[in-house]
Each structure stands twice: as C-alpha cells, then as structure tokens.
C-alpha cells in the first residue's frame, strides 16, 4: 500500500523545512513563532475574550457559508437532481391515496434513523470536541429498553408510544424469562445507525490528509502536522503516547483493511490518527470507510450494547442497589432515591400513574437532565471557540504569506 512511503515522507518533510528556512534563518525561531501563535489562538475563548471570540466566530461562519455556496454552484447538476427528487417526494407525501400508510411508516423510520445517525456524527466529528452521545442518549435508551424488557417480560412495546415512551403490552407475557438476544434485536436499528454516524464522522481527517498528500501543500491541521513529526521521529520515539500512535499507524499502513477494522472495532481514542494515516498513504476510500463502517456499526456497536444490557439486567441492578444500601452510615440514604426511581419507572411501564406512589421528580433524573444540558452547552461553546480559533489561524496564515512575498 505504501512501499516507498517513508522515503517520500522524509523528502517531503525536508522540502517543507527548506521552504521555511528560506524565510527564517534559524528553524528554532520558526518553531518558537508557531508555538506562540498556537498559544495565542488557544486564548481565543468565550470566557477570556468574549467579544473577539464572537466576532471571529461570525466571520468564520460567513467564510464557510461562502465556500459551501461556491462548492454547491460548481455541482449544480447534483443540486438540481436533489431538488427534483425532493419535489417528487414532497408531492408523494401530500397527495392523498392508499400509499399514505407506507409514506407515514417510511417517514417515521427515516427520522428515527436520521436522529441516531446525527447523534453518531456529533459524537465523532465534534470540531475538536465530540459530544458524548453514547453516554447521554444511546446508552440510556438501551438501559431503558433493558429494564422495561425484564419488567414486562416482553419487548413488544406498543407503537405508538414506543419509541418516544415505553409501555408494557396489554397481552399476557409469554412464559419464561426474556432472552438477551430479544433485547439486542430490539435496539439493533438505533445502535447500528449511531455506529454508522460515528463512521461518517471519521471521514474529515481522511479527506484532509488525502487532499494534502495529492496537492503537495502543507496542511493547516495541527493533528496532521503532529502526524508528520511522528513519522520524522519514529525511530527515536520513547514515550508511551508516541509509541501507541506509531503502533496504530503501522497497523493501518501494513495490515490495510483488517488493520483499520481492528482499530475501529474497539474503543480507540487514537482512531483519528488512523484516518489521517489512510488519507496520507492514499488508501482507497471504500477500503477505509468500509472497514470503519463494519468495525463501528457492527462489531464495536455489539460490544457496547452487550455491556449496557448486561449491566442493566434485572438481577445486576437489584444487586447494585443492595450494595449501595450496605455502605456504612450513608448507605440507606443513598439507596432510597435509587429505589424510588426504579419503582417510578415500573409504575410508568404499567400505566399506573394514579397510584399512591409520589410522582415528584426524582433527583437522579433531575441530575441527569442537568448533566445533558451542561454537556450540550459545553459542546456548543467548543464549536464557537473552535471556529473562532480557525479564523485566527486564517489571519496568521495571511500574515505568513505577506511576509513571504516581501
């Protein structure tokens, strides 16, 4: 896949250094200046420079909108075909007929899948800081289905209200305990869609590195620059982080499809490096995306799903609550809200909201709701800061180019 990759990389890094040394006689001065510029960009955040950050954010947004508009204009034929298809679908949606039942069914499935794909993309793309949508959305959804399945002894929740709300079916449950496979099958669609979204979110590093390698230009992305520095100092790497990154790079480069599959199939915070490596060594798109999609949407998704389902199975939850009560002094006081929450969930599943159990909001659900709000707000703030820093980088690069022309 990349037999002469190392030689090409060394020559390319040498050329970049020569170009820089043409303007800066000492390479240490260049490194020091880049470090200062990086520190200056990192200081552009809302809680330190709110006005400057907001100004840069809006300017970067306008630049991105302009670039996207130009790209759409260059692909007018694709845009026209999309608009025509959208017009046909709109007409099909509003015209009365016997097909409406199928239209409504497809509409529900489409938006349900799009919801989870979108959450998966947010989890992995993140503009520098991903939103942990598995912990906030998919994990709790699987846990809710698991608890309901054991309580109802069935997964045939009536639709509607499922998936918006889980209610036990009216018919008598079948004899015997609910099977693990039945719960896995019930949440397979949303878990697969979420995994596919995370695979889509891994494409930007791949395309960035591929475009940089084909064009021969020095990329702006700091992760790519770190990747090139790692290639330069591969033989002298000593710390664990550098060796781990180098191991991922070697696995992907030498093993190919199965190396990418292995990296994508396990929780791996270094997978962005795999995308950069594949783009840099010009791995075919379908080799990279196919392995990533299978790894994240099939293998890794089933591992995570099994972990959540087993963790929230009925007997394990009861054991966890009893262990909380065994904590000296504070155990009973901590155990009580968990018991109240589980009892309230059982009542909701059986539509007994008019019973004598208090319907006040449980502090566990209150804390989780506030945690979701805080993490979403932090994600939005990280996007604003990241885009503002991107605009600051544009200004610094413009200054570099002006100095080179003098």
C-alpha positions in Angstrom: 0.0 0.0 0.0 2.9 2.4 0.7 6.2 0.7 -0.2 8.1 3.9 -0.7 6.0 5.9 1.8 8.9 6.5 4.3 11.2 7.9 1.6 8.6 10.2 0.2 7.7 11.4 3.7 11.3 12.2 4.6 11.8 14.1 1.3 8.6 16.0 1.8 9.4 17.0 5.3 12.8 18.1 4.2 11.3 20.2 1.4 8.9 21.9 3.9 11.8 22.6 6.2 13.9 24.1 3.3 11.0 26.4 2.4 10.7 27.6 5.9 14.4 28.1 6.3 14.3 30.4 3.2 12.4 32.9 5.3 13.7 32.1 8.7 17.4 31.5 9.1 17.0 29.6 12.3 14.5 26.7 12.4 14.1 27.2 16.2 12.7 30.7 15.5 10.1 29.2 13.3 9.1 26.6 16.0 9.0 29.3 18.6 6.8 31.5 16.5 4.4 28.6 15.7 4.2 27.9 19.4 3.4 31.5 20.3 0.8 31.6 17.5 -0.8 28.4 18.8 -0.9 29.7 22.4 -2.4 33.0 21.1 -5.2 31.0 19.3 -5.9 28.9 22.3 -6.5 32.0 24.3 -9.4 33.0 22.0 -12.2 31.5 24.0 -15.5 32.9 25.2 -14.6 33.1 28.9 -11.4 35.1 28.2 -12.1 37.2 25.1 -15.9 37.1 24.5 -16.2 39.9 22.0 -13.2 38.8 19.9 -14.4 35.2 20.0 -17.9 36.0 18.9 -16.6 38.3 16.1 -14.2 35.7 14.8 -16.9 33.0 15.0 -19.4 35.0 12.9 -16.7 35.9 10.4 -15.6 32.2 10.1 -19.2 31.2 9.7 -19.6 33.7 6.8 -16.5 32.4 5.1 -17.7 28.7 5.5 -21.1 29.6 4.1 -19.4 31.4 1.1 -17.2 28.3 0.5 -20.1 25.9 0.7 -22.2 28.1 -1.7 -19.3 28.1 -4.2 -19.0 24.3 -4.0 -22.7 23.8 -4.5 -22.6 26.1 -7.5 -19.8 24.1 -9.0 -22.0 21.0 -8.5 -25.2 22.4 -9.9 -26.2 19.2 -11.7 -26.2 17.2 -8.4 -28.1 20.0 -6.7 -30.7 20.1 -9.4 -31.2 16.4 -9.2 -31.5 16.5 -5.5 -34.1 19.3 -5.7 -36.1 17.4 -8.3 -36.1 14.2 -6.1 -37.1 16.3 -3.1 -40.0 17.8 -5.1 -41.2 14.3 -6.1 -41.0 13.1 -2.5 -42.9 16.2 -1.4 -45.7 15.6 -3.9 -45.9 11.9 -2.9 -46.1 13.0 0.8 -49.0 15.4 0.3 -51.1 13.6 -2.4 -53.9 11.5 -0.9 -54.1 7.8 -1.6 -53.6 4.3 -0.3 -49.8 4.8 -0.4 -50.1 7.2 2.6 -49.8 4.4 5.2 -46.5 3.4 3.7 -45.4 7.0 3.4 -46.1 7.6 7.1 -44.2 4.4 8.1 -41.2 5.4 6.0 -41.3 8.9 7.4 -41.2 7.6 10.9 -38.3 5.2 10.2 -36.4 7.8 8.3 -36.5 10.4 11.0 -35.7 7.8 13.7 -32.7 6.6 11.8 -31.6 10.2 10.9 -31.8 11.1 14.6 -29.4 8.4 15.7 -27.0 8.9 12.7 -26.9 12.6 13.6 -26.0 11.8 17.2 -23.3 9.4 16.0 -21.8 12.1 13.8 -21.8 14.6 16.7 -20.0 12.0 18.8 -17.0 11.6 16.5 -16.7 14.8 14.4 -17.2 17.4 17.1 -15.0 20.1 15.6 -12.3 19.2 18.1 -14.6 18.2 21.0 -17.2 15.5 20.3 -20.5 15.3 22.2 -20.6 12.0 24.1 -23.9 11.0 22.7 -23.5 7.3 23.7 -23.4 8.2 27.4 -26.2 10.8 27.0 -28.6 9.2 24.6 -27.9 5.7 23.2 -26.7 4.2 26.5 -29.7 5.4 28.5 -32.0 4.3 25.7 -30.6 0.7 25.7 -30.7 0.7 29.5 -34.4 1.8 29.5 -35.3 -0.9 27.0 -33.4 -3.5 29.0 -35.1 -2.5 32.3 -38.5 -2.5 30.6 -38.0 -5.8 28.9 -37.3 -7.6 32.2 -40.2 -5.8 33.9 -42.7 -6.6 31.1 -41.1 -9.9 30.2 -41.6 -8.8 26.6 -40.1 -6.4 24.0 -43.4 -6.0 22.1 -43.9 -2.4 23.3 -47.0 -0.9 21.6 -46.3 1.7 18.8 -47.1 4.4 19.5 -46.0 5.4 22.1 -42.8 3.5 21.5 -40.1 4.7 20.9 -41.0 8.0 22.5 -42.3 6.2 25.6 -42.0 2.6 26.7 -45.2 0.9 27.9 -45.7 -2.8 28.7 -48.1 -4.5 26.2 -51.6 -5.4 27.3 -51.4 -9.0 26.4 -50.1 -11.6 28.8 -46.3 -12.1 28.6 -45.0 -15.4 27.4 -43.8 -17.8 30.0 -40.1 -17.9 30.7 -37.6 -15.1 31.1 -36.8 -12.6 28.5 -33.8 -13.5 26.4 -30.7 -11.4 25.8 -31.0 -11.8 22.1 -34.5 -10.4 22.1 -33.2 -7.2 23.8 -30.3 -7.0 21.3 -32.7 -7.3 18.4 -35.0 -4.6 19.8 -32.3 -1.9 19.9 -30.2 -3.1 16.9 -31.5 -0.4 14.5 -30.8 2.6 16.6 -27.4 1.2 17.7 -26.4 0.4 14.1 -27.4 3.9 12.9 -25.5 5.5 15.8 -22.4 3.4 14.8 -22.8 4.4 11.2 -22.9 8.1 12.2 -19.6 7.7 14.1 -18.1 6.1 11.0 -19.2 9.1 8.9 -17.8 11.5 11.4 -14.3 9.9 10.9 -14.2 11.0 7.2 -13.0 14.6 7.6 -9.4 13.6 8.9 -9.2 11.1 6.0 -10.2 13.6 3.3 -8.0 16.3 4.8 -4.9 14.1 4.8 -5.6 12.7 1.3 -6.1 16.2 -0.2 -2.9 17.4 1.4 -0.9 14.4 0.0 -2.3 14.8 -3.5 -1.9 18.5 -3.7 1.6 18.5 -2.1 0.6 21.6 0.0 1.3 21.8 3.7 -2.0 21.3 5.6 -3.3 23.6 8.2 -4.5 20.9 10.6 -2.3 20.5 13.7 -3.0 16.8 14.0 -1.6 16.2 10.5 1.5 18.2 11.4 1.8 16.1 14.5 1.5 13.0 12.3 4.3 14.2 10.0 6.5 15.0 13.1 5.8 11.5 14.3 6.9 10.0 11.0 10.1 12.1 11.2 11.0 10.9 14.7 9.5 7.4 14.5 12.8 5.6 15.3 13.6 7.7 18.4 10.1 7.7 20.0 10.3 6.7 23.6 7.1 7.8 25.5 4.0 5.6 25.6 1.7 8.0 23.7 4.1 8.3 20.8 4.6 4.6 20.7 0.9 3.9 20.8 0.3 6.4 17.9 3.1 4.8 16.0 1.6 1.3 16.6 -1.8 2.5 15.2 -0.1 4.0 12.2 2.0 0.8 11.5 -1.1 -1.4 11.9 -3.2 0.6 9.5 -0.4 1.0 7.0 0.9 -2.6 6.9 -2.2 -4.6 7.5 -4.6 -2.5 5.5 -8.3 -3.3 5.6 -8.1 -5.6 8.6 -5.8 -3.2 10.5 -8.4 -0.4 10.0 -11.1 -2.9 11.1 -9.3 -3.8 14.2 -8.7 -0.1 15.2 -12.4 0.7 14.5 -13.8 -2.3 16.4 -12.6 -1.3 19.8 -12.9 1.9 21.8 -9.9 3.8 20.4 -9.3 7.5 21.1 -6.4 7.4 18.5 -8.7 6.4 15.6 -8.4 10.0 14.1 -4.8 9.1 13.5 -5.9 6.0 11.6 -8.0 8.3 9.3 -5.1 10.6 8.8 -2.8 7.7 8.1 -5.2 6.2 5.5 -5.5 9.6 3.8 -1.8 10.2 3.8 -0.9 6.9 2.3 -3.8 7.2 -0.3 -5.7 4.2 1.0 -8.8 3.7 -1.3 -11.9 5.4 0.1 -14.1 2.3 0.2 -11.3 0.3 1.9 -11.1 2.9 4.7 -14.8 3.6 5.0 -15.9 0.0 4.6 -13.6 -1.2 7.4 -14.6 1.7 9.6 -18.3 1.2 9.0 -18.2 -2.6 9.7 -16.0 -2.0 12.8 -18.0 0.8 14.4 -21.6 -0.1 13.2 -21.4 -3.8 13.7 -18.6 -5.1 15.9 -18.0 -2.2 18.3 -21.7 -1.4 18.5 -22.5 -5.0 19.6 -19.7 -4.9 22.2 -21.1 -1.7 23.7 -24.7 -2.9 23.5 -23.9 -6.1 25.3 -22.1 -4.3 28.0 -25.0 -2.0 28.7 -27.7 -4.7 28.5 -25.7 -7.0 30.9 -25.0 -4.1 33.3 -28.7 -3.1 33.5 -30.2 -6.6 33.6 -32.7 -7.0 36.4 -30.6 -9.1 38.9 -27.5 -7.0 38.5 -29.4 -3.8 39.1 -31.0 -5.2 42.2 -27.6 -6.3 43.4 -26.1 -2.9 42.8 -29.0 -1.2 44.8 -28.5 -3.6 47.7 -24.7 -3.0 47.6 -25.4 0.8 47.8 -27.5 0.2 50.9 -24.7 -1.8 52.5 -22.4 1.3 52.6 -21.9 2.3 56.2 -23.7 5.4 57.5 -24.8 6.9 54.2 -25.9 3.7 52.5 -29.7 3.8 53.3 -30.0 7.5 52.4 -28.3 6.8 49.0 -30.3 3.7 48.4 -33.7 5.3 48.8 -33.6 7.6 45.7 -32.5 4.7 43.6 -35.4 2.5 44.9 -37.9 5.3 44.3 -36.6 5.9 40.8 -36.9 2.2 39.9 -40.3 2.0 41.4 -41.5 5.0 39.5 -40.2 3.5 36.2 -42.1 0.3 36.9 -45.3 2.3 37.5 -44.9 4.2 34.2 -44.4 0.9 32.4 -47.7 -0.4 33.6 -49.7 2.9 33.3 -50.4 3.2 37.0 -49.6 6.8 37.3 -52.7 7.3 39.5 -51.4 5.0 42.3 -50.2 6.2 45.6 -46.5 6.4 44.8 -45.4 10.0 44.8 -45.0 11.5 41.3 -42.5 14.2 42.2 -39.3 14.4 40.2 -36.6 12.1 41.3 -33.2 13.8 42.0 -31.4 11.2 39.8 -33.5 12.1 36.7 -33.1 15.8 37.6 -29.3 15.5 37.8 -29.2 13.5 34.5 -31.2 16.2 32.7 -29.0 18.9 34.0 -25.9 16.9 33.0 -27.3 16.6 29.5 -27.9 20.4 29.3 -24.4 21.2 30.6 -22.7 18.9 28.1 -24.7 20.2 25.2 -23.9 23.7 26.2 -20.2 22.8 26.5 -20.3 21.2 23.1 -21.8 24.4 21.6 -19.2 26.6 23.3 -16.5 24.3 22.0 -17.8 24.8 18.4 -17.8 28.6 18.8 -14.3 28.6 20.3 -13.0 26.2 17.6 -14.4 28.2 14.7 -13.1 31.5 16.2 -9.6 29.9 16.5 -9.9 28.7 12.9 -10.5 32.3 11.8 -7.5 33.4 13.9 -5.4 30.8 12.1 -6.5 32.3 8.8 -5.3 35.7 9.9 -1.9 34.2 11.0 -1.5 32.4 7.7 -2.3 35.5 5.8 0.4 37.3 7.8 2.9 34.5 6.9 2.1 34.8 3.2 2.5 38.5 3.3 5.9 38.2 4.9 7.0 35.6 2.3 6.1 38.0 -0.6 8.2 40.8 0.9 
